[in-house]
Amino acid sequence: MVAGNIGLPLTDQGFVNLSLEYRTSDPTSRSVQRDDAAALIDGGNNFVEDPAQVLGSPEIKGDLKIFANAGLELDQNSEAYLFGNYARREVEGGFYFRNPHNRGGVNDGGTNESGEQLLLVADLTPDLSGNCSTDIAVGSNVLENPVYINQVANNPDCFAFNELFPGGFIPEFGGIVTDASLVVGTRGELDNELNYDVSGSYGSNEIDYAISNTINPSLGPDTPTSFNLGRYIQTEASLNIDINKFIDIGGNEPLFLAGGIEYRYESFEAIAGDPKSYEVGPLAAQGFGIGSNGFPGLAARFQGKNSRNSAAVYIDSEYFFSDDFMVSAAIRYEDFTDFGNTTKGKLSARYQLSDTVALRGAISTGFKAPTIGQSNVRNVTTAFSATGLVDRATLPPSDPIAIQKGATPLQPEEATSYSVGWVGEFDNGVFMTIDYFNIEVEDRISTTSGITLSQTDIDALLAQGVTDASSFSEVSFFTNDFTTSTQGVDIVANYSMEMLGGDTVFSFAGNWTDTEVDDVKTFRVNGEQVQNISPTRIRMIEDNLPEYRFSLIGNHTNGDWRVLTPLNYYSEIFEDHIDAGLPIEEVGAEYTVDFEIGYHVNDALIVTLGARNALDNFPDENRLYDTEVAGSKYPTTSPIGINGGFYYLKGVYTF
């Protein structure tokens, strides 16, 4: 990684500050061999990799970040400002292993009367006169089956994908993420002591998806093995006018009053991928899958742009009723073109009990509008279900099939929260805060668990012109699915002292957080009331984050030396990242130790040696489905990660 920062003058009245960072990162592997891949190797298939599937951090081929900040004094009471960023990251990582004996739509030819797995074989002749066998049992290694060798591998009229990928394959999925934003404004004070801030902003986030080492099965031997899958572009622009002023109302202190208006534009654009990434090839009629396997490209018929506007107005106030008692209140009204309006507010207070102790508290309501993307996104990807790998389509809530499965128009998430806290600052150098918080969120937005499609559903999709409908067997969509209550306690403490000839600051940050799913909505599907979220998804929401965590940090400085040593603790979690309804996986509590030693070589150069997770600690190994389905040695959502220790040497030189 290389990073730099430079500050420059902008005439005599301004400045420009520029920062740049560039890094790359190799992938990591924390994999174990899958049971099905090991069985293929035992059967004599020497084309299967070990491990067949790599689980770990993806490869970062390039990660560039640029940030600029500038200011210019216009006169004694006003200034103009500008800040913005540009970032571009290219990432690639592996998908799930495609077994060459039974991958659906690629190798799976069903079973015979004896229950033996059969190979999917294509007839390449225009009139289907190739007499290709459809009764080839794969056994332990289909590559050694004489019928496969004679009637497929050595027969130009017949074809199976084992000829291209004899050991199966793993799609490499990734793409390029480009993020840019710019804010330009002016602020200052008018003659009547009214402060103003007028600004305009623009932001864009673009994801350009790509996949390689895969196929469009319906194209047979003519398929490409890499595809551009399409792009999603989220754009936001806003205009803000904010004013504030202290108003003398004859009390203990002047009233602080602020207000403002905001206009906001948002859009979500989908751009189609390569035609061959979603093309319905000639072998689709013979049972082969449609589209690039793993993530079919976005079809041209689904590309387009959706947008919305919103306007908001707010008022904020703050007043000291006495030197010790302060109250603030705020209210905001916002109107959206796609789902209506909402009004939210906040009331907070702080009371100084003594010179060293204060109490504080707040109560507020809030909302989070569904994004344009959540309302309109459409893609197909591979996911696990209780029956194994399936192709799952994420559909817009407005799609007829999604509506048939219970989808309704998205609404904002609504929240009510309150907090109470204690603040202490003592003569002995101890500073401490203790805060309790409670947040209830209604109509939380999430994707549903996979919902199985019946043949009737697939036929209806085909009738709508969704030509690849036969390639996926489950659907999901965004929905206002459940209500949660989250409560917790935050404790922060600092203590400074002289020690070992230098200065030492001890810091403690502790947290207890508990989340409960209070209510799950039901939806009427085919005359029945059903839930669209699985019990394991509910358990993930409640228990996938540590209930208890803390960090104890010592920061010691002595002359040119600095030593930083954090100790971190995370309590146990629950893991089911593939949402497959598999047996429960409990992940135990973990400690990690970090350290950083810095030395000022001279006034210009600082050298730092450091480590995160210095003791190279790993989470508990997967016990239940590491080799069965995922091939992952460790739980991928562990709060300490799956890559062990990270060690670095850093130099900072100031010109």
C-alpha positions as CSV (number, residue, x, y, z in Angstrom):
1,M,0.0,0.0,0.0
2,V,1.2,3.5,-0.8
3,A,-0.5,6.7,0.6
4,G,0.3,10.4,0.6
5,N,-1.0,13.7,1.6
6,I,-0.1,17.2,0.5
7,G,-1.4,20.7,1.4
8,L,-1.1,23.6,-1.0
9,P,-2.0,27.3,-0.9
10,L,-5.0,28.5,-3.1
11,T,-4.1,32.2,-3.5
12,D,-3.3,34.0,-0.3
13,Q,-6.8,33.4,1.1
14,G,-7.3,29.6,0.6
15,F,-5.9,26.1,0.7
16,V,-6.1,22.8,-1.1
17,N,-5.4,19.5,0.6
18,L,-5.0,16.3,-1.5
19,S,-4.8,12.7,-0.3
20,L,-4.1,9.6,-2.3
21,E,-4.0,5.9,-1.5
22,Y,-3.3,2.8,-3.6
23,R,-3.2,-0.8,-2.6
24,T,-3.5,-4.4,-3.8
25,S,-4.1,-7.6,-1.9
26,D,-3.6,-11.2,-2.8
27,P,-6.4,-13.6,-2.0
28,T,-6.4,-15.8,1.1
29,S,-7.5,-19.4,1.5
30,R,-9.0,-20.8,4.6
31,S,-10.5,-23.9,2.9
32,V,-10.8,-27.6,3.5
33,Q,-11.6,-30.1,0.9
34,R,-15.3,-30.7,0.3
35,D,-16.6,-34.2,0.7
36,D,-18.0,-34.4,-2.8
37,A,-14.7,-33.2,-4.3
38,A,-12.7,-35.7,-2.2
39,A,-15.0,-38.5,-3.4
40,L,-14.3,-37.5,-7.0
41,I,-10.5,-37.7,-6.4
42,D,-10.9,-41.0,-4.7
43,G,-12.8,-42.2,-7.8
44,G,-9.8,-41.4,-10.0
45,N,-10.7,-37.9,-11.2
46,N,-7.3,-36.2,-11.3
47,F,-8.7,-32.9,-12.6
48,V,-10.3,-31.9,-9.3
49,E,-8.3,-29.3,-7.4
50,D,-7.5,-29.7,-3.7
51,P,-9.1,-27.8,-2.3
52,A,-11.8,-27.7,-5.0
53,Q,-13.3,-24.5,-3.6
54,V,-11.3,-21.6,-2.1
55,L,-12.9,-19.7,0.8
56,G,-11.1,-16.6,2.1
57,S,-10.6,-12.9,1.3
58,P,-11.0,-12.1,-2.4
59,E,-8.2,-10.7,-4.5
60,I,-8.0,-7.0,-4.6
61,K,-6.5,-6.3,-8.0
62,G,-6.4,-2.5,-7.5
63,D,-7.8,-0.1,-5.0
64,L,-7.3,3.6,-5.7
65,K,-8.7,6.4,-3.4
66,I,-8.3,10.1,-4.0
67,F,-9.7,12.8,-1.7
68,A,-9.6,16.6,-2.1
69,N,-10.6,19.4,0.3
70,A,-10.4,23.1,-0.5
71,G,-11.4,26.4,1.0
72,L,-11.2,30.0,-0.1
73,E,-12.0,33.1,2.0
74,L,-14.3,35.3,0.0
75,D,-14.4,38.2,2.5
76,Q,-14.1,38.7,6.2
77,N,-17.4,37.0,6.9
78,S,-17.7,34.3,4.2
79,E,-15.9,31.5,2.5
80,A,-16.3,29.0,-0.3
81,Y,-15.5,25.3,0.2
82,L,-15.2,22.2,-1.9
83,F,-14.5,18.6,-1.0
84,G,-14.9,15.4,-3.0
85,N,-13.5,11.9,-3.6
86,Y,-12.9,9.4,-6.3
87,A,-12.4,5.7,-5.6
88,R,-12.0,2.7,-7.9
89,R,-11.7,-0.9,-6.7
90,E,-11.4,-4.1,-8.7
91,V,-12.1,-7.3,-6.8
92,E,-12.4,-11.0,-7.7
93,G,-13.3,-14.1,-5.7
94,G,-14.5,-17.6,-6.1
95,F,-18.0,-19.0,-6.1
96,Y,-19.2,-22.5,-5.1
97,F,-17.7,-25.6,-6.7
98,R,-19.6,-27.1,-9.6
99,N,-19.5,-30.8,-9.3
100,P,-18.9,-32.4,-12.8
101,H,-21.4,-35.3,-12.0
102,N,-24.5,-33.5,-10.8
103,R,-24.4,-29.7,-11.3
104,G,-27.9,-28.8,-12.3
105,G,-28.3,-27.4,-15.8
106,V,-24.7,-28.4,-16.6
107,N,-24.0,-32.1,-15.8
108,D,-27.2,-33.4,-14.1
109,G,-29.1,-35.7,-16.3
110,G,-31.4,-37.0,-13.6
111,T,-31.5,-40.5,-12.3
112,N,-32.4,-43.9,-13.8
113,E,-34.9,-46.4,-12.4
114,S,-32.1,-47.7,-10.1
115,G,-31.6,-44.3,-8.6
116,E,-28.2,-43.9,-10.3
117,Q,-27.0,-40.4,-11.2
118,L,-27.0,-39.8,-15.0
119,L,-25.0,-37.4,-17.1
120,L,-26.6,-34.6,-19.0
121,V,-25.6,-35.1,-22.7
122,A,-26.3,-32.7,-25.6
123,D,-27.1,-33.7,-29.2
124,L,-25.3,-31.2,-31.4
125,T,-26.8,-32.2,-34.7
126,P,-29.4,-29.8,-36.3
127,D,-32.1,-32.5,-36.5
128,L,-31.1,-34.2,-33.2
129,S,-30.1,-37.3,-35.1
130,G,-26.9,-37.9,-33.2
131,N,-28.3,-40.8,-31.2
132,C,-26.6,-39.5,-28.1
133,S,-27.0,-41.7,-25.0
134,T,-29.0,-40.3,-22.2
135,D,-28.4,-43.2,-19.9
136,I,-24.8,-42.7,-18.9
137,A,-24.4,-43.4,-15.1
138,V,-21.6,-41.2,-13.7
139,G,-20.6,-43.8,-11.1
140,S,-17.5,-42.7,-9.1
141,N,-15.8,-41.2,-12.2
142,V,-17.7,-40.7,-15.4
143,L,-14.5,-40.0,-17.2
144,E,-13.6,-43.7,-17.0
145,N,-17.1,-44.8,-18.2
146,P,-16.6,-46.5,-21.6
147,V,-20.0,-45.3,-22.8
148,Y,-19.0,-41.7,-22.0
149,I,-15.6,-42.2,-23.7
150,N,-17.0,-43.8,-26.9
151,Q,-20.3,-42.1,-27.3
152,V,-19.6,-38.6,-26.0
153,A,-15.9,-37.7,-25.7
154,N,-15.0,-39.3,-29.0
155,N,-18.3,-38.5,-30.8
156,P,-18.5,-35.1,-32.5
157,D,-22.3,-35.2,-32.6
158,C,-22.6,-35.5,-28.8
159,F,-21.3,-33.2,-26.1
160,A,-21.1,-33.0,-22.3
161,F,-19.4,-30.2,-20.3
162,N,-17.0,-32.8,-18.7
163,E,-15.1,-32.4,-22.0
164,L,-14.4,-28.7,-21.2
165,F,-14.2,-29.0,-17.4
166,P,-13.5,-32.6,-16.5
167,G,-12.8,-31.7,-12.8
168,G,-15.8,-29.3,-12.5
169,F,-15.3,-25.6,-12.2
170,I,-15.6,-22.6,-9.9
171,P,-16.8,-19.3,-11.3
172,E,-14.6,-16.4,-10.5
173,F,-17.0,-13.5,-9.7
174,G,-16.1,-9.9,-9.1
175,G,-16.0,-6.5,-10.9
176,I,-15.1,-2.9,-10.6
177,V,-16.7,-0.5,-8.1
178,T,-16.4,3.2,-8.9
179,D,-17.4,5.8,-6.3
180,A,-17.3,9.5,-6.8
181,S,-18.7,12.5,-5.0
182,L,-18.4,16.3,-5.0
183,V,-19.7,19.0,-2.6
184,V,-19.5,22.7,-3.4
185,G,-20.8,25.4,-1.1
186,T,-20.5,28.7,0.6
187,R,-21.0,29.7,4.3
188,G,-20.7,32.7,6.4
189,E,-22.4,35.3,8.6
190,L,-24.7,38.2,7.5
191,D,-24.8,41.6,9.1
192,N,-27.7,40.5,11.4
193,E,-25.6,37.7,12.9
194,L,-27.5,35.1,10.8
195,N,-25.2,32.2,9.8
196,Y,-25.8,30.5,6.5
197,D,-24.6,27.5,4.6
198,V,-25.6,26.8,1.0
199,S,-24.3,23.8,-0.7
200,G,-24.9,21.4,-3.6
201,S,-23.7,17.8,-3.8
202,Y,-23.4,15.1,-6.3
203,G,-22.6,11.4,-5.8
204,S,-22.4,8.3,-7.9
205,N,-21.7,4.7,-7.2
206,E,-21.3,2.2,-10.1
207,I,-20.8,-1.5,-10.0
208,D,-19.6,-3.2,-13.2
209,Y,-20.0,-7.0,-12.7
210,A,-17.9,-9.6,-14.4
211,I,-17.5,-13.4,-14.1
212,S,-14.9,-15.8,-15.6
213,N,-14.1,-19.5,-15.5
214,T,-17.7,-20.3,-16.2
215,I,-20.1,-21.1,-19.1
216,N,-23.5,-20.4,-20.5
217,P,-24.6,-24.1,-20.7
218,S,-27.3,-23.5,-23.3
219,L,-24.6,-22.4,-25.8
220,G,-22.8,-25.8,-25.5
221,P,-19.2,-26.0,-26.8
222,D,-19.5,-22.5,-28.3
223,T,-19.9,-20.8,-25.0
224,P,-17.4,-18.1,-23.8
225,T,-15.9,-18.7,-20.4
226,S,-15.9,-15.0,-19.3
227,F,-18.7,-12.5,-19.4
228,N,-19.5,-8.9,-18.6
229,L,-22.7,-9.1,-16.6
230,G,-23.9,-5.6,-16.7
231,R,-23.8,-2.5,-14.5
232,Y,-25.8,-0.9,-11.7
233,I,-25.4,2.9,-11.2
234,Q,-26.8,4.7,-8.1
235,T,-26.8,8.5,-8.4
236,E,-27.7,11.1,-5.8
237,A,-27.8,14.9,-6.0
238,S,-29.0,17.5,-3.4
239,L,-29.3,21.1,-2.7
240,N,-29.2,22.3,0.9
241,I,-29.8,25.7,2.5
242,D,-29.1,25.9,6.3
243,I,-29.4,28.9,8.6
244,N,-28.9,29.4,12.3
245,K,-28.9,32.3,14.8
246,F,-28.8,33.0,18.5
247,I,-31.9,34.8,19.6
248,D,-32.2,36.8,22.8
249,I,-35.5,35.9,24.4
250,G,-34.7,37.4,27.8
251,G,-33.8,34.2,29.6
252,N,-30.6,32.8,31.1
253,E,-29.0,32.3,27.7
254,P,-30.0,33.1,24.1
255,L,-32.0,30.6,22.2
256,F,-30.2,28.8,19.4
257,L,-32.5,28.3,16.5
258,A,-31.6,26.6,13.2
259,G,-33.5,25.6,10.1
260,G,-33.1,24.4,6.6
261,I,-34.5,23.0,3.4
262,E,-33.2,20.2,1.3
263,Y,-34.1,19.0,-2.2
264,R,-32.8,15.6,-3.2
265,Y,-32.7,13.6,-6.5
266,E,-31.9,9.8,-6.6
267,S,-31.8,7.4,-9.5
268,F,-30.9,3.8,-10.0
269,E,-29.9,2.6,-13.5
270,A,-29.4,-0.9,-14.7
271,I,-27.4,-1.5,-17.9
272,A,-27.4,-4.9,-19.7
273,G,-24.5,-7.2,-19.9
274,D,-23.0,-9.1,-22.8
275,P,-25.8,-10.8,-24.8
276,K,-24.1,-14.2,-24.4
277,S,-24.3,-13.8,-20.6
278,Y,-28.1,-14.1,-20.7
279,E,-28.7,-15.6,-24.2
280,V,-31.0,-18.6,-24.6
281,G,-28.8,-21.0,-26.6
282,P,-29.8,-23.9,-28.7
283,L,-29.2,-26.5,-25.9
284,A,-31.8,-24.9,-23.6
285,A,-34.5,-27.2,-25.0
286,Q,-32.4,-30.2,-24.0
287,G,-32.3,-29.2,-20.3
288,F,-29.1,-27.0,-20.2
289,G,-29.1,-23.9,-18.1
290,I,-29.5,-20.4,-19.5
291,G,-27.1,-17.6,-18.8
292,S,-23.6,-17.4,-17.4
293,N,-23.5,-20.0,-14.6
294,G,-23.3,-18.5,-11.2
295,F,-24.6,-15.1,-12.1
296,P,-26.5,-14.6,-15.4
297,G,-26.1,-11.2,-17.0
298,L,-28.7,-8.6,-16.8
299,A,-30.9,-9.0,-20.0
300,A,-31.5,-6.0,-22.2
301,R,-35.3,-6.1,-21.6
302,F,-34.7,-5.4,-17.9
303,Q,-32.3,-2.5,-18.3
304,G,-33.6,1.0,-17.5
305,K,-33.5,3.9,-15.1
306,N,-35.8,4.7,-12.2
307,S,-35.7,7.9,-10.1
308,R,-37.4,9.8,-7.4
309,N,-37.3,13.3,-5.8
310,S,-37.8,14.4,-2.2
311,A,-38.0,17.7,-0.4
312,A,-37.5,18.3,3.3
313,V,-37.6,21.1,5.8
314,Y,-36.4,21.0,9.4
315,I,-36.2,23.2,12.5
316,D,-33.7,22.7,15.4
317,S,-33.5,24.5,18.7
318,E,-31.3,24.5,21.8
319,Y,-31.8,26.4,25.0
320,F,-30.1,26.6,28.5
321,F,-32.8,27.0,31.1
322,S,-30.0,27.4,33.6
323,D,-26.2,27.0,33.6
324,D,-26.7,23.3,34.4
325,F,-29.8,22.4,32.4
326,M,-29.9,22.3,28.6
327,V,-32.8,21.1,26.3
328,S,-32.8,20.7,22.5
329,A,-35.6,19.8,20.2
330,A,-35.8,19.2,16.4
331,I,-38.5,18.3,13.9
332,R,-38.1,17.3,10.2
333,Y,-40.7,16.9,7.5
334,E,-39.9,15.1,4.2
335,D,-42.0,14.3,1.2
336,F,-41.0,11.6,-1.4
337,T,-42.5,11.2,-4.9
338,D,-42.7,7.4,-4.6
339,F,-44.1,6.6,-1.1
340,G,-45.4,9.8,0.5
341,N,-44.3,12.0,3.4
342,T,-43.2,11.5,7.0
343,T,-42.5,13.8,10.0
344,K,-40.0,12.9,12.6
345,G,-38.6,14.6,15.7
346,K,-36.1,14.5,18.5
347,L,-36.0,15.8,22.1
348,S,-32.8,15.7,24.2
349,A,-31.6,17.1,27.5
350,R,-28.4,17.4,29.6
351,Y,-28.3,18.2,33.4
352,Q,-25.0,19.0,35.2
353,L,-25.5,17.5,38.7
354,S,-22.1,18.7,40.0
355,D,-18.8,19.9,38.7
356,T,-17.9,16.3,37.9
357,V,-21.1,14.4,37.0
358,A,-23.8,15.0,34.4
359,L,-26.9,13.2,33.2
360,R,-28.1,13.1,29.6
361,G,-30.9,11.6,27.6
362,A,-32.8,11.7,24.4
363,I,-35.9,10.3,22.7
364,S,-36.4,10.4,18.9
365,T,-38.3,9.0,16.0
366,G,-36.7,8.2,12.7
367,F,-37.1,6.5,9.3
368,K,-35.0,5.0,6.5
369,A,-36.5,5.2,3.0
370,P,-36.1,2.1,0.8
371,T,-33.5,2.8,-1.9
372,I,-34.4,2.9,-5.5
373,G,-32.2,-0.2,-6.0
374,Q,-34.1,-2.2,-3.4
375,S,-37.4,-1.4,-5.3
376,N,-36.0,-2.3,-8.7
377,V,-33.0,-4.6,-8.5
378,R,-33.1,-7.9,-10.6
379,N,-30.4,-10.6,-10.7
380,V,-29.9,-14.3,-10.5
381,T,-27.2,-15.9,-8.4
382,T,-26.2,-19.3,-6.9
383,A,-27.3,-19.9,-3.3
384,F,-27.6,-22.8,-0.9
385,S,-30.9,-24.3,0.1
386,A,-31.8,-27.3,2.2
387,T,-31.5,-29.4,-1.0
388,G,-28.1,-28.0,-2.1
389,L,-27.0,-25.5,-4.7
390,V,-29.8,-23.7,-6.5
391,D,-30.1,-20.7,-8.8
392,R,-32.1,-18.0,-6.9
393,A,-33.5,-14.9,-8.7
394,T,-33.9,-11.6,-6.8
395,L,-36.9,-9.9,-8.3
396,P,-38.4,-6.4,-7.8
397,P,-41.3,-6.3,-5.4
398,S,-43.5,-5.2,-8.3
399,D,-42.7,-8.3,-10.4
400,P,-45.8,-10.5,-10.9
401,I,-44.1,-13.6,-9.5
402,A,-42.9,-11.7,-6.5
403,I,-46.4,-10.4,-5.9
404,Q,-47.7,-13.9,-6.2
405,K,-45.2,-15.0,-3.5
406,G,-46.3,-12.2,-1.2
407,A,-44.4,-9.1,-2.3
408,T,-45.9,-5.7,-1.5
409,P,-44.7,-2.1,-2.3
410,L,-41.8,-1.2,-0.1
411,Q,-42.4,1.3,2.8
412,P,-39.9,3.2,5.0
413,E,-38.5,1.6,8.0
414,E,-39.8,3.4,11.1
415,A,-37.8,3.7,14.3
416,T,-38.4,4.9,17.9
417,S,-35.4,5.2,20.2
418,Y,-34.4,6.6,23.5
419,S,-31.2,6.7,25.6
420,V,-30.1,7.8,29.0
421,G,-26.6,8.3,30.1
422,W,-24.2,9.4,32.8
423,V,-21.0,11.4,32.3
424,G,-18.2,11.7,34.9
425,E,-15.0,13.7,34.7
426,F,-12.9,13.6,37.9
427,D,-9.9,15.4,39.3
428,N,-7.8,12.2,39.4
429,G,-7.8,12.1,35.5
430,V,-10.6,9.6,35.0
431,F,-13.2,10.4,32.4
432,M,-16.2,8.0,32.0
433,T,-19.5,7.7,30.2
434,I,-22.2,5.1,30.6
435,D,-25.2,5.1,28.2
436,Y,-28.2,2.9,27.9
437,F,-30.0,2.8,24.5
438,N,-33.2,1.2,23.2
439,I,-34.2,1.2,19.6
440,E,-37.3,-0.3,18.0
441,V,-37.4,-0.6,14.2
442,E,-40.7,-1.5,12.5
443,D,-41.0,-2.7,8.9
444,R,-37.4,-3.5,8.6
445,I,-36.3,-4.2,5.0
446,S,-34.6,-7.4,4.0
447,T,-34.5,-9.9,1.3
448,T,-36.6,-12.9,1.9
449,S,-35.2,-16.3,2.3
450,G,-35.3,-18.4,-0.9
451,I,-38.9,-19.2,-1.9
452,T,-39.3,-22.3,-4.0
453,L,-40.9,-22.0,-7.5
454,S,-43.4,-24.5,-8.6
455,Q,-43.6,-25.6,-12.3
456,T,-46.7,-23.5,-12.5
457,D,-44.7,-20.5,-11.4
458,I,-42.0,-21.2,-14.0
459,D,-44.5,-21.6,-16.7
460,A,-46.1,-18.2,-15.8
461,L,-42.6,-16.6,-15.9
462,L,-42.0,-18.1,-19.4
463,A,-45.3,-16.8,-20.5
464,Q,-44.3,-13.3,-19.4
465,G,-41.2,-13.5,-21.6
466,V,-38.7,-14.4,-18.9
467,T,-37.0,-16.9,-21.1
468,D,-34.4,-18.0,-18.5
469,A,-37.1,-18.8,-15.9
470,S,-36.5,-22.6,-16.3
471,S,-32.9,-22.0,-15.0
472,F,-33.8,-20.9,-11.5
473,S,-35.8,-22.7,-8.9
474,E,-36.1,-20.1,-6.1
475,V,-36.9,-16.4,-5.9
476,S,-36.4,-13.7,-3.3
477,F,-37.3,-10.0,-3.1
478,F,-36.9,-7.1,-0.8
479,T,-39.8,-6.6,1.6
480,N,-40.8,-4.9,4.9
481,D,-40.5,-8.2,6.8
482,F,-40.1,-7.8,10.5
483,T,-39.8,-5.7,13.6
484,T,-36.8,-5.7,16.0
485,S,-36.0,-4.3,19.4
486,T,-32.4,-3.5,20.2
487,Q,-31.1,-2.5,23.6
488,G,-27.6,-2.1,25.0
489,V,-25.1,-0.3,27.2
490,D,-22.0,1.5,26.1
491,I,-19.2,2.2,28.6
492,V,-16.2,4.4,27.7
493,A,-13.5,5.3,30.2
494,N,-10.1,7.1,29.9
495,Y,-7.3,7.5,32.5
496,S,-4.0,9.4,32.0
497,M,-0.9,9.0,34.1
498,E,2.8,9.3,34.1
499,M,4.6,5.9,33.9
500,L,8.0,4.5,33.0
501,G,9.4,8.0,32.4
502,G,6.6,8.8,29.9
503,D,2.9,9.5,29.6
504,T,0.4,6.7,29.4
505,V,-3.3,6.8,28.5
506,F,-5.5,3.8,29.4
507,S,-8.8,3.6,27.5
508,F,-11.7,1.1,27.9
509,A,-14.6,0.7,25.6
510,G,-17.3,-1.9,26.4
511,N,-20.6,-2.7,24.9
512,W,-23.6,-5.0,25.5
513,T,-26.1,-5.2,22.7
514,D,-29.2,-7.5,22.5
515,T,-31.5,-7.7,19.5
516,E,-34.8,-9.5,19.4
517,V,-37.1,-10.1,16.4
518,D,-40.4,-9.1,17.9
519,D,-42.7,-9.8,15.0
520,V,-42.4,-11.4,11.6
521,K,-45.0,-10.5,9.0
522,T,-47.0,-13.1,7.2
523,F,-48.0,-12.9,3.5
524,R,-50.9,-14.5,1.7
525,V,-49.6,-16.9,-0.9
526,N,-51.9,-19.3,-2.8
527,G,-54.5,-18.8,-0.1
528,E,-52.2,-19.5,2.8
529,Q,-50.5,-17.1,5.3
530,V,-46.7,-17.8,5.2
531,Q,-43.5,-16.2,6.5
532,N,-40.9,-15.1,4.0
533,I,-38.0,-15.4,6.4
534,S,-36.6,-18.6,7.7
535,P,-35.9,-19.4,11.4
536,T,-32.2,-19.4,10.8
537,R,-32.3,-16.0,9.3
538,I,-34.2,-14.8,12.4
539,R,-31.5,-16.4,14.5
540,M,-28.8,-14.7,12.4
541,I,-30.4,-11.3,13.0
542,E,-30.5,-11.9,16.7
543,D,-27.2,-13.7,17.4
544,N,-24.8,-13.2,14.5
545,L,-23.1,-10.2,16.3
546,P,-21.4,-10.6,19.7
547,E,-23.7,-9.7,22.6
548,Y,-20.7,-8.5,24.6
549,R,-17.5,-6.9,23.3
550,F,-14.8,-4.7,24.8
551,S,-11.4,-3.2,24.1
552,L,-8.8,-2.2,26.6
553,I,-6.1,0.0,25.1
554,G,-2.8,1.3,26.5
555,N,-1.1,4.1,24.7
556,H,2.4,5.0,26.0
557,T,4.7,7.8,24.7
558,N,8.2,8.4,25.9
559,G,10.3,10.8,23.9
560,D,10.5,9.5,20.3
561,W,8.8,6.2,21.1
562,R,5.1,5.3,21.1
563,V,3.6,1.9,22.1
564,L,0.0,1.1,21.5
565,T,-1.5,-2.3,22.8
566,P,-5.2,-3.0,22.4
567,L,-6.8,-6.1,23.9
568,N,-10.1,-7.1,22.3
569,Y,-12.9,-9.5,23.4
570,Y,-15.9,-10.8,21.5
571,S,-18.5,-13.1,22.9
572,E,-20.0,-16.1,21.1
573,I,-22.1,-15.8,17.9
574,F,-24.4,-17.9,15.8
575,E,-23.4,-18.7,12.2
576,D,-25.4,-19.7,9.2
577,H,-24.2,-17.4,6.5
578,I,-25.5,-19.6,3.6
579,D,-29.1,-19.5,5.0
580,A,-29.6,-23.1,4.1
581,G,-31.5,-24.3,7.2
582,L,-28.6,-26.6,8.1
583,P,-27.7,-27.6,11.7
584,I,-26.9,-24.7,14.0
585,E,-23.2,-23.6,14.2
586,E,-22.2,-22.0,17.4
587,V,-19.0,-20.0,17.4
588,G,-17.2,-19.5,20.7
589,A,-15.9,-16.3,22.3
590,E,-12.6,-14.9,21.2
591,Y,-9.7,-12.6,22.3
592,T,-7.3,-10.8,20.1
593,V,-4.2,-8.7,20.9
594,D,-2.9,-5.9,18.7
595,F,0.2,-3.8,19.1
596,E,1.9,-0.9,17.4
597,I,5.4,0.4,18.1
598,G,6.3,3.8,16.5
599,Y,9.6,5.6,16.5
600,H,10.4,9.2,15.4
601,V,13.6,8.7,13.5
602,N,13.8,12.5,13.0
603,D,11.4,15.4,12.6
604,A,10.4,14.1,9.1
605,L,10.3,10.3,9.4
606,I,8.2,8.0,11.6
607,V,8.6,4.3,11.4
608,T,5.9,2.0,12.8
609,L,5.9,-1.8,13.4
610,G,2.5,-3.2,14.1
611,A,0.2,-6.2,14.2
612,R,-3.5,-6.9,14.2
613,N,-4.4,-10.1,15.9
614,A,-0.7,-10.4,16.9
615,L,-1.1,-13.9,18.4
616,D,-2.5,-15.2,15.1
617,N,-5.8,-16.3,16.7
618,F,-8.5,-18.1,14.5
619,P,-12.2,-18.6,15.3
620,D,-13.5,-22.1,16.2
621,E,-13.3,-24.4,13.2
622,N,-16.6,-25.3,11.4
623,R,-17.9,-28.6,12.7
624,L,-21.1,-29.1,10.9
625,Y,-20.9,-28.1,7.3
626,D,-17.3,-27.3,6.5
627,T,-16.8,-30.2,4.1
628,E,-20.4,-30.9,3.4
629,V,-21.3,-27.8,1.5
630,A,-19.1,-24.8,2.0
631,G,-15.5,-25.9,2.1
632,S,-14.8,-23.2,4.7
633,K,-12.5,-24.1,7.6
634,Y,-13.8,-21.2,9.7
635,P,-17.1,-19.4,10.2
636,T,-16.9,-16.5,7.6
637,T,-18.8,-14.0,9.8
638,S,-16.6,-14.4,12.9
639,P,-15.9,-10.9,14.4
640,I,-12.1,-11.7,14.4
641,G,-12.1,-12.6,10.7
642,I,-10.8,-15.9,9.2
643,N,-7.3,-14.8,8.1
644,G,-5.4,-14.8,11.4
645,G,-2.7,-12.3,12.2
646,F,-1.8,-9.3,10.0
647,Y,1.6,-7.8,10.4
648,Y,2.9,-4.5,8.9
649,L,5.8,-2.1,8.7
650,K,4.9,1.5,7.9
651,G,6.9,4.6,7.2
652,V,5.6,8.1,7.2
653,Y,7.8,10.8,5.8
654,T,6.8,14.5,6.0
655,F,8.4,16.8,3.4
